[in-house]
């Protein structure tokens, strides 16, 4: 007698179980992937904002790297520091596109200016934002020399 090439009930059930298991694993990884993508997006935005602010400050030169001068140029919110040598900023070039508050959840930007040495100032730009109930931050620094 010749056997027909059909599937048995157990083979069909096993194939269905494996397909459902693969679908469940894939569905479970989607929220993690979405959260990782969002975290990377926020970090990238914060890095971009900090780089733009540092470059905007560096192009003004050593004589203008002070709270009063940078506030007059529109790179800081105010010449009054929020803490020792630290000033807040809300925009770099264009308020709509360069504001930490507009681009990041509860986003804020800070610039710290210190006299590192004679004719040398240290500038540190920090961008903070909230993510999943935690405050995250990114800082970039540079030195501006009096040449």
N, C-alpha and C positions, 0 to 999 in steps of 0.2 A: 504494500500500500504506500501510496505517495502522500506526504504531508504537505498541506497548503502553507504558503508563506505568510501567514497572518500573525498579528501580535496577540499575546495572551493578556488577560485582564491584569495580571501582576506587572507585566512589562509596561502597560499603559499607565498604571498607578504610580510606578517608580519614576517614569518620565515626567508625569505631572507633578510629582513631589519635588523632583530636582528643579524643574522650571519655576515652581512656586518659591523654592528656597533661594534661587538666584535672584528672582524679582524682589524678595524680601530684603536680601543683602543690599541690592542696588538702591532700593527705596530708603533704607536706613542710612545710607551714606550721603544722600542728597542734602539734608539739613546741615551736616558737618561741612560739606563742600561749599554750601552757600554762606555759612558763617565765616569760613576761611577766606572766601573771596571778598566779603565785606570788610574783614579785618585788613586784608592786603590793600584794598581800595582806600580805606581811611589812612593807612600808613603812607601810601603813595601820595595822597593829597597833602598830608601834613609835611612830608618831605619836600614836595614842590613849593608849598607856601614858605617854608623856612629857607629854601635855596633862593627864592625870589627876593625875600627880605634881606638876606645877607648880601646878595649881589647889588641890590638897590642901595644899601648902606656903603658897600665898598666902592661903588662908582662915585660917591659923593666926596671921597677922599678924607684923609686924616683930620683936617681942620673942622669938618662938619660932623665928626663922630662924637656928638655930645647930645644929651637929652634935648636941650633947647634948640639946637640947630636941626636935628632930625624931626622934631615936632614942627618947626617952622617950614620944613620941606614937605610935610605931610606924611612922613614915614612912621611917626609915632602919634598916638592919640593926644598926648599931653606932655608938656615938659616936666610935669610933676611925676616923680617915680611912685610906683605902687608898692615897692619895697626898696631896700638899699640897692641903688644903681640899676634897678629893673623898671622898665617902662612897658606899657601895653601898646599893642598895635592891632588894628582891626582890618586894615587893608594895605596892600602894597602899591599896586598901580590902579586897578579898577575895583571899586568897592563891591560890585556885584559878583565879580569872578575871583577876587583875591581875598575875600574875607573868611577867616577861620570860622566865624559864627554862622556864615551862610553855607559853607561847604562841609563842615563837620558837626556832629551833634554836640551841643554845648561847647563849641570850639572857641579857644582863646589863644592869643599870641602874646609873647613877651620877648623883650630885647634887654639883655644885660650888658652894660658897658663898664669895663674896668680898665684902669691904667695899668698895663702889664709891666711896662718899663718906660724909660725915658724915650719919648717919641714912638711909643708902641701901645696901641689899645687893643684889648681883647673884646670881641663882640660875640655873644652867645644868643642865638635865637631859639626859643622854645615854643612849640605848638602843643597845646593840650586839648583833649576831647574826651567825651564819655563814650564808653563802649561796654554794653552788658552790665551797667551799674558800676563799672570801674573807671577811674580816671587814667587815661593813657597819655603819654607825652613823648615827644621827639625833640632832641636838641642838636643843633649844629653850631659850630663855632669857627671863628676866623680871627686872624690878627690883621690890624690895619696899621701900617707904618707911615711915619712922616718922612717922605722922601724928598 
